[in-house]
Amino acid sequence: MAILAMTQFGVLETPLRNIRFAVDGTALVARLIPERVTLETPKPGDFPEALHKYFENARLVVEGPEMLVLTFEHVVAVAVDTDVDVDLFGGLHAGWKEAPKLPDSKSYYPLLEIADSHWKSQLPDFRGRDEPWLHHFRAISAECSLDILGTFPTGAWEVNPAAQ
């Protein structure tokens, strides 16, 4: 198994702040939104008063102005988890510690392809286990990880209308 950084749609230089996705039948659209660190500091009320001393020199991390929109024409499985270290789906996180990281960071690269995926190998033959068109992808944000077994996506960068 190999875990590869996906750079076909551009190199991601920061972690993802958010992932928004929608499934329609067997198609999936994922909006991957990189983070942006602001110059703003947290204000009173952003955190409980008892925690304010820990955030004195902090900066707010918000959604960036652009997002990568990936369209998967056909998916056979989707898994979402709020903890990248817990494997709720059996084999999903095999080899996880070997994933590439962002340069000069402890953060994992936020868009990955899992070659020779253990998760894919558990599919029944009739669901595409051995099909070369079926790939395992993982997107990682500050809030969750999104795993997809599907066709290779198309992708384009768009303006993020929700950016601050």
Phi, psi and chi 1 to 4 in degrees:
 res  aa     phi    psi   chi1   chi2   chi3   chi4
   1 MET       -  141.9  179.2  179.4   69.4      -
   2 ALA  -133.9  139.7      -      -      -      -
   3 ILE  -112.0  117.7  -57.2  176.3      -      -
   4 LEU  -116.9  138.0  -48.5  166.7      -      -
   5 ALA   -69.7  130.8      -      -      -      -
   6 MET   -89.8  115.9  -74.5 -175.1   64.5      -
   7 THR  -120.9   11.1   57.7      -      -      -
   8 GLN   -63.1  -21.6  -67.4   87.4  -24.7      -
   9 PHE  -110.2   14.1  -51.9  105.9      -      -
  10 GLY   115.7  154.7      -      -      -      -
  11 VAL   -85.1  125.9  175.2      -      -      -
  12 LEU   -84.1  128.3  -63.8  165.9      -      -
  13 GLU  -105.1  -11.4  -63.8  177.1   -1.1      -
  14 THR  -131.2  161.4   64.0      -      -      -
  15 PRO   -64.4  164.8  -20.2   31.5      -      -
  16 LEU   -83.4  136.9  -63.2  179.8      -      -
  17 ARG   -84.1  -35.5  177.7   68.4 -172.7  109.6
  18 ASN  -153.1  155.9 -155.6   -4.5      -      -
  19 ILE  -130.4  127.0  -60.2  170.5      -      -
  20 ARG  -118.7  134.2  -68.0 -170.4 -173.0   96.6
  21 PHE  -144.5  157.1   70.7   95.3      -      -
  22 ALA  -138.4  139.0      -      -      -      -
  23 VAL  -112.8  132.8  178.2      -      -      -
  24 ASP  -131.3  100.6 -175.0    3.2      -      -
  25 GLY    68.1 -115.6      -      -      -      -
  26 THR  -109.7   14.1   59.9      -      -      -
  27 ALA  -105.5  152.2      -      -      -      -
  28 LEU  -140.0  137.0 -177.6  140.6      -      -
  29 VAL  -118.4  125.1  175.1      -      -      -
  30 ALA  -116.7  131.8      -      -      -      -
  31 ARG  -108.4  110.3  -70.1  169.1  175.1   78.1
  32 LEU   -99.6  118.9  -50.5 -178.9      -      -
  33 ILE  -115.1  108.0  -53.8  164.5      -      -
  34 PRO   -64.0  156.0  -23.1   34.8      -      -
  35 GLU   -82.9  159.5   70.6  177.7   26.0      -
  36 ARG  -135.3  128.4  179.9  175.6   62.4   85.4
  37 VAL   -91.2  123.1  179.1      -      -      -
  38 THR   -87.8  170.8   69.7      -      -      -
  39 LEU   -87.5   -6.3  -63.4  177.0      -      -
  40 GLU   -73.3  145.2  -60.2  172.9   47.7      -
  41 THR  -103.4  154.2   56.6      -      -      -
  42 PRO   -58.9  145.1  -23.0   32.9      -      -
  43 LYS  -101.8  159.6  -62.1 -178.8 -112.1   -1.2
  44 PRO   -53.6  134.3  -25.8   34.3      -      -
  45 GLY   100.2  -19.8      -      -      -      -
  46 ASP   -68.7  -31.4  -74.1  -12.6      -      -
  47 PHE  -135.8  158.7  -59.6   97.8      -      -
  48 PRO   -58.2  143.9  -22.6   31.5      -      -
  49 GLU   -51.7  -39.2 -172.6   59.9   38.9      -
  50 ALA   -63.0  -22.7      -      -      -      -
  51 LEU   -96.5   -9.1  -62.1  177.2      -      -
  52 HIS   -55.2  -37.5 -119.7  -34.8      -      -
  53 LYS   -61.7  -25.4   64.6 -178.3  176.6 -174.3
  54 TYR   -78.7  -14.6  -61.2  108.2      -      -
  55 PHE  -115.3   17.8  -63.3   98.5      -      -
  56 GLU   -56.0  -44.2  -79.6 -176.7  -60.9      -
  57 ASN  -106.8   18.9  -63.6  -44.4      -      -
  58 ALA   -76.9  160.8      -      -      -      -
  59 ARG  -123.8  147.2  -62.1  -72.5 -177.0 -111.6
  60 LEU   -74.8  140.2  -66.1  176.0      -      -
  61 VAL  -110.5  121.9  178.0      -      -      -
  62 VAL  -129.4  175.6  -62.4      -      -      -
  63 GLU   -68.5  139.7  -68.0 -175.4    2.1      -
  64 GLY   -75.2  169.5      -      -      -      -
  65 PRO   -74.9  -14.2   26.6  -32.6      -      -
  66 GLU  -126.4  157.9  -65.5 -176.6  -47.5      -
  67 MET  -139.2  149.9   60.5 -174.4  170.9      -
  68 LEU   -93.0  118.6  175.8   57.4      -      -
  69 VAL  -100.8  116.3  179.5      -      -      -
  70 LEU  -106.9  132.8  -62.5  177.4      -      -
  71 THR  -116.4  119.3  -58.0      -      -      -
  72 PHE  -103.5  113.1  -61.2   83.5      -      -
  73 GLU   -67.6  -28.1  -67.0  -63.5  -34.4      -
  74 HIS  -147.8  125.5 -176.7   79.3      -      -
  75 VAL  -124.7  146.7  -63.8      -      -      -
  76 VAL  -110.1  -17.0  -62.7      -      -      -
  77 ALA  -158.2  146.8      -      -      -      -
  78 VAL  -138.4  137.3  177.1      -      -      -
  79 ALA  -135.5  132.6      -      -      -      -
  80 VAL  -124.3  134.6 -178.4      -      -      -
  81 ASP  -141.6  141.7 -165.9  -16.7      -      -
  82 THR   -86.8   -0.2   57.7      -      -      -
  83 ASP  -135.3  116.0 -172.2  -18.0      -      -
  84 VAL   -74.6   -7.7  -64.5      -      -      -
  85 ASP  -101.9   -1.0  -69.3  -35.4      -      -
  86 VAL  -112.8  131.2  175.9      -      -      -
  87 ASP  -105.2   89.4 -168.5   -8.4      -      -
  88 LEU   -78.8  -13.4  -63.2  176.8      -      -
  89 PHE  -114.1    9.7  -57.1   99.9      -      -
  90 GLY    69.9   91.7      -      -      -      -
  91 GLY    90.7   -1.8      -      -      -      -
  92 LEU   -65.3  -35.8 -167.3   62.3      -      -
  93 HIS  -108.1   21.6  -68.2 -155.1      -      -
  94 ALA   -58.4  132.8      -      -      -      -
  95 GLY    71.5   14.7      -      -      -      -
  96 TRP   -53.8  -40.8  176.4 -118.3      -      -
  97 LYS   -66.5  -12.9  -58.8  -63.1 -178.7 -163.6
  98 GLU   -89.3   -1.0  -51.3  -50.8  -46.3      -
  99 ALA   -62.8  143.1      -      -      -      -
 100 PRO   -66.7  152.9   18.7  -24.9      -      -
 101 LYS  -112.1  160.5  -65.8 -165.1  165.0   68.5
 102 LEU   -65.6  146.2  -72.2  167.4      -      -
 103 PRO   -57.1  138.5  -22.3   30.9      -      -
 104 ASP    55.6   39.1  -57.3  -41.3      -      -
 105 SER  -149.3  159.4  173.5      -      -      -
 106 LYS   -93.7   -3.7  -67.7 -179.3 -179.0  179.7
 107 SER   -80.7  139.3  -63.5      -      -      -
 108 TYR   -67.8  149.7  -70.1  107.3      -      -
 109 TYR   -59.6  132.5 -167.7   82.0      -      -
 110 PRO   -79.1   -6.8   21.1  -26.1      -      -
 111 LEU  -136.8  116.2 -178.4   57.5      -      -
 112 LEU  -128.9  152.8  -55.8  164.7      -      -
 113 GLU  -115.6  132.0 -179.5  173.2    2.9      -
 114 ILE  -101.1  104.1  -42.3  -59.2      -      -
 115 ALA   -81.6  143.7      -      -      -      -
 116 ASP    54.4   47.5  -59.0  -42.7      -      -
 117 SER   -64.4  131.2  162.9      -      -      -
 118 HIS   -64.0  -37.8 -179.7   69.9      -      -
 119 TRP   -61.0  -47.5 -169.5   38.8      -      -
 120 LYS   -62.0  -39.0  179.1 -176.6  172.5 -172.6
 121 SER   -65.6  -17.5   72.7      -      -      -
 122 GLN   -83.5  -10.0  -65.4  179.0   70.9      -
 123 LEU   -66.4  148.5  -73.9  175.0      -      -
 124 PRO   -65.3  154.7  -10.9   19.1      -      -
 125 ASP   -54.8  -42.7 -174.8   39.5      -      -
 126 PHE   -69.1  -11.4   69.1   89.9      -      -
 127 ARG   -95.3    1.3  -62.8  -86.3  -41.1  -93.3
 128 GLY   105.7   15.9      -      -      -      -
 129 ARG   -48.8  -42.3  175.5 -175.7   62.1 -137.8
 130 ASP  -102.5    8.8  -61.5  -39.9      -      -
 131 GLU   -77.8  131.4  -63.9  -66.1  -22.3      -
 132 PRO   -70.4  -18.6   20.5  -27.8      -      -
 133 TRP   -80.5  -12.1   55.8  -96.9      -      -
 134 LEU   -95.2  121.1 -173.5   61.8      -      -
 135 HIS  -122.8  157.0  -56.4  -90.6      -      -
 136 HIS  -107.8  121.7  178.5 -178.6      -      -
 137 PHE  -119.4  149.2  -55.8   98.0      -      -
 138 ARG  -135.6  130.4  175.9  174.8  -63.1  142.7
 139 ALA  -114.2  138.1      -      -      -      -
 140 ILE  -125.0  125.5  -54.7  163.4      -      -
 141 SER  -119.9 -178.6   78.9      -      -      -
 142 ALA   -65.9  -20.1      -      -      -      -
 143 GLU  -106.4  -27.7  -56.0  -62.7  -31.5      -
 144 CYS  -164.4  173.4   70.2      -      -      -
 145 SER  -118.8  143.6   62.2      -      -      -
 146 LEU  -123.5  117.6  169.2   66.4      -      -
 147 ASP  -109.0  139.3  -75.6   80.4      -      -
 148 ILE  -135.1  131.2  -60.3  162.8      -      -
 149 LEU  -104.8  112.0  -76.4  177.1      -      -
 150 GLY  -168.7 -173.5      -      -      -      -
 151 THR   -69.7  160.1   54.9      -      -      -
 152 PHE   -64.2  133.2 -160.2   87.4      -      -
 153 PRO   -80.5  162.9   32.3  -36.4      -      -
 154 THR   -96.3  158.2   57.5      -      -      -
 155 GLY  -151.6  150.6      -      -      -      -
 156 ALA  -153.2  146.8      -      -      -      -
 157 TRP   -85.4  134.7  -74.1   90.2      -      -
 158 GLU  -133.1  164.2  -64.0 -178.5    8.3      -
 159 VAL   -69.6  138.2  170.8      -      -      -
 160 ASN   -92.0  105.6  176.0   13.8      -      -
 161 PRO   -67.9  -16.5   22.2  -29.2      -      -
 162 ALA   -90.8   -2.3      -      -      -      -
 163 ALA   -65.6  144.4      -      -      -      -
 164 GLN   -81.2      -  -64.0 -179.7    0.8      -
